[in-house]
């Protein structure tokens, strides 16, 4: 697995693989059918329109917040992350804020630091049933900094838009084994919260861990597979709790595996959860897997990841980065069929190629069960910096490209879907790179999605 390097909030010094693609699939127990067609007259037609671009301002100063947590809630849009910077009198202040809540008028309000230490990071958030946010973050040892921070502890708290409540240090032993940098997004079902992350081992293969919080009590559920690189839980009303585990071994090329939560029995081990193997995901190639996302709706799942093709033929590095070789990756997706009397519970309705040259992507799902992917598409030109954002929607039918806008971001961005017709993007806007006039700000892009009913 290749690691990513952040500098001033955006990726730099990128290795070749970090540019190379995304594959999106939905888990299937049987072989997925390629490019299955559906009746186009039964599928709503949708399009996106850019409504606004706003640079984030807090207390009268431009600010940047790494978009690690971007989650809608009752009080507005929760944005938190580390690093964060404020532009003050021509200088840059680091650790400027834990994050902000952006209200309905677009005004940013500071999120107070939850604990005394400001050396925090790897925030994740989920909207709770009452509209507040449940937030997990890591506290690092004082003096330790990226790219090698030392985890001191994990914390969970509830933020209601003004104040923190119920802050608790999570009771995990050997916290140094946990790697929050690749922690999954938080998942909520009823009163249960789950989040996944690898468990590092000094000897032997890394394991897979799922943090589970129920009624204020947190436990660590460990899965058995070794060589773990990513862990991501998801819950579907139709399918229950599952976990995606991407292995970091070279034998099976980071094979993605799915595990299913088994109902508790008298022999259930400490932690209250056992997992059984569903199987390895069917996928169209054996490319290296990076950056997976596991999303669910009431009726099924969508799993996405960056697929890094091999470069055994020695293509020129610049040609590959600019998308001019035959090894350019594709962005693909499949959707699950709702389980029924005559359907296998993990049946797939097809694998679809939706982007043929991508550098990165962000994904979210909306309140109506729709899945949305925003891909950083690289044009097949000699300039690797030329890119656009492509918005793809999957509702009841196959995925559909519904909009394209120029990409102003220089690095990682996130997407949220506050309503079924609104998308919010957050990412770094850089000006004057390499000059004394350099500035770094958060840019918020608001998109409106309109769908017409099928004829």
CORPE-V887895 format. One line per field, one symbol per residue. ss: DSSP state (a for helix, b for strand, c for the rest). phi: phi as a letter, one per 40 degrees, with the letter a starting at -180 (. if undefined). psi: psi as a letter, one per 20 degrees, with the letter a starting at -180 (. if undefined). A space follows every 10 residues. Layout:
# CORPE-V887895
ss = ???
phi = ???
psi = ???
This chain:
# CORPE-V887895
ss = cccccbbccb bccccaaaac ccbbbccccc cccbccccca aaccbbbbbb bbbbbcbbcc bbbbbcccbb bbbccbbbbb cccbbbbbcc bbbbccccbb bbcccccbbb bccccccccb bbbbbbbccc ccbbbbbbbb cccccccccc bbbbbbbbbc cccbbbbbbc ccccaaabca aaccccbbbc cbbbbbbbbc ccccccbbbb bbbbccbbbb bbbccccbbb bbbbbbcccb bbbbbbbccc cccccbbbbb bbcccccccc cccbbbbbbb cccccccbbb bbbbbbcccc bbbbbbbbcc ccccccaaaa accccccccc bbbccbcccb ccbccccbcc bbbbbccbbb bbbbbccccc bbbbbbbbcc ccccccbbbb bbbbcccccb bbbbbbcccc ccbbbbbbbc cbbbbbbbbb bcccccccbb bbbbbbbbbb bbccc
phi = .ccbbbafgb cafccdccbb ibbbabcacc ccccfccbcc ccbccbabbc cabbccbbfg bcabbdccbb acaccibcba ibcbbbcbfg bbccfcacib bbcccgccbc ccccbccbcb afcbaacccc gcbcbbabbb cdgcbdcbcb ccabbbabbc hbbcbgcacc cbcfccccbc cbccccbbbf bbbbabacbc bcbgccbbbb cbbbfgbbbb bbccccgcba bacabbdcbg cbbcbbcccc cbffdcbbbb ccdcbdcccd hgbbbbccic ccacabccbb fcbbbabcba babbacbbcc bccgccdccc ccgbbccccb cbabbccdda cbbccbcbbh bbcbababba abaabcccgc bbbbbccbcc bcbcccaacb bbbbbcbccb cbabbccccb hcbbbbbcbc bbbbbbacbb bgdgbccdbb bcbbbbbbbb bbccc
psi = pqqqpqpkiq prkprghiji rppprpqpha pqpplpqroh ijpqpqqqpp hqppppppkj qqqpppmhoo pqahibppoq rprqqqooli rpprlhqhaq poaiijpppp oqphrgqjmr alqqqqprhj iapppprqpq ppiprqjmqo pgrqqprppj igqqqkpppp mpqlhiipni hkqrqqppod jppqqqqqoq phpaqqapqo pppolipprp pprhqrkphq porqpphhia prppppqjqi gjllppqpqp ppqqrijprp ijpqpqpgrq ppqirkqppq lqpoqqahia rppqrpooqq lijkqpghgg hjkjrijprq pqqqqqppqa hjqqikqqkq pppipjnqhr rqqrqrijjq pppoqnppqm aioiiorqpp pppodharqp oiqpqqoiqm bprrqqnhri jpppqprpop qkpjrijpqp qpppppqppp pqqq.
